[in-house]
């Protein structure tokens, strides 16, 4: 394989990463827009660097001409969740999708790696449309909690620093911190319901405020200015009380007023 062809070879992988990030971000936004808790907290993606591809090929004895067939994490998407339970929800979401098929999966949460690494890995087969026609490629999806991601990021940089020669004291510390991360994830899971409730009310409040402000802005165009100023003052008064029920009542009343003006303008 000619080195100058790398860019063309990696293009479909970059497209797959981009498309999948958009799709998973869309799922996250759809949950939030519906006022529901999203099992997806963050989505990132990357195409493996050429140097890392070559290093992995060498390490695994893969022929340079067979790289795209044998290295399955050239395209990588990482989904970060808040709680361990969310990881399995995301796995179910992925399994139900029609635009990708599962090739293999590894549950490094149920069975952590010797290094202490925990994460759920799925290799999916995903099709992209290229200028040369459709192409199906493997994509590695890593699903992990914020805490697991923190540990893996630190450990990855230490691996990079020490290569094969990580000092025993550093390795021991990493093992200890991996144990602490397990406890942290368990603790977080035990208060999951309370955290989810708090986050839900935050999102509901944010959406309600955005609706109210939209309505007020539209009223400025059609209603009596003095009336709109009165509505706005009433909104600020209720907003300061931080009473979600009052805010909800106000938002519904405002919807009725806005609908009234809309009906008038259609006559
Ligand atoms: P990078 O730089 O992230 O791309 P296998 O064929 O199953 O023996 P493979 O293909 O490495 O091995 O699969 P595996 O074990 O599922 O690991 C794939 C990726 O998971 C790695 O890619 C890392 O991103 C991550 N990973 C696996 N083990 C560890 C670990 O102990 N620590 C950290 N921090 N990450 C890990 P790369 O190519 O190794 O690296």
Boltz pocket constraint, residues with backbone or C-beta under 6 A from the ligand:
constraints:
  - pocket:
      binder: B
      contacts: [[A, 48], [A, 52], [A, 56], [A, 73], [A, 106], [A, 113], [A, 115], [A, 116], [A, 117], [A, 121], [A, 151], [A, 152], [A, 153], [A, 155], [A, 156]]
      max_distance: 6.0
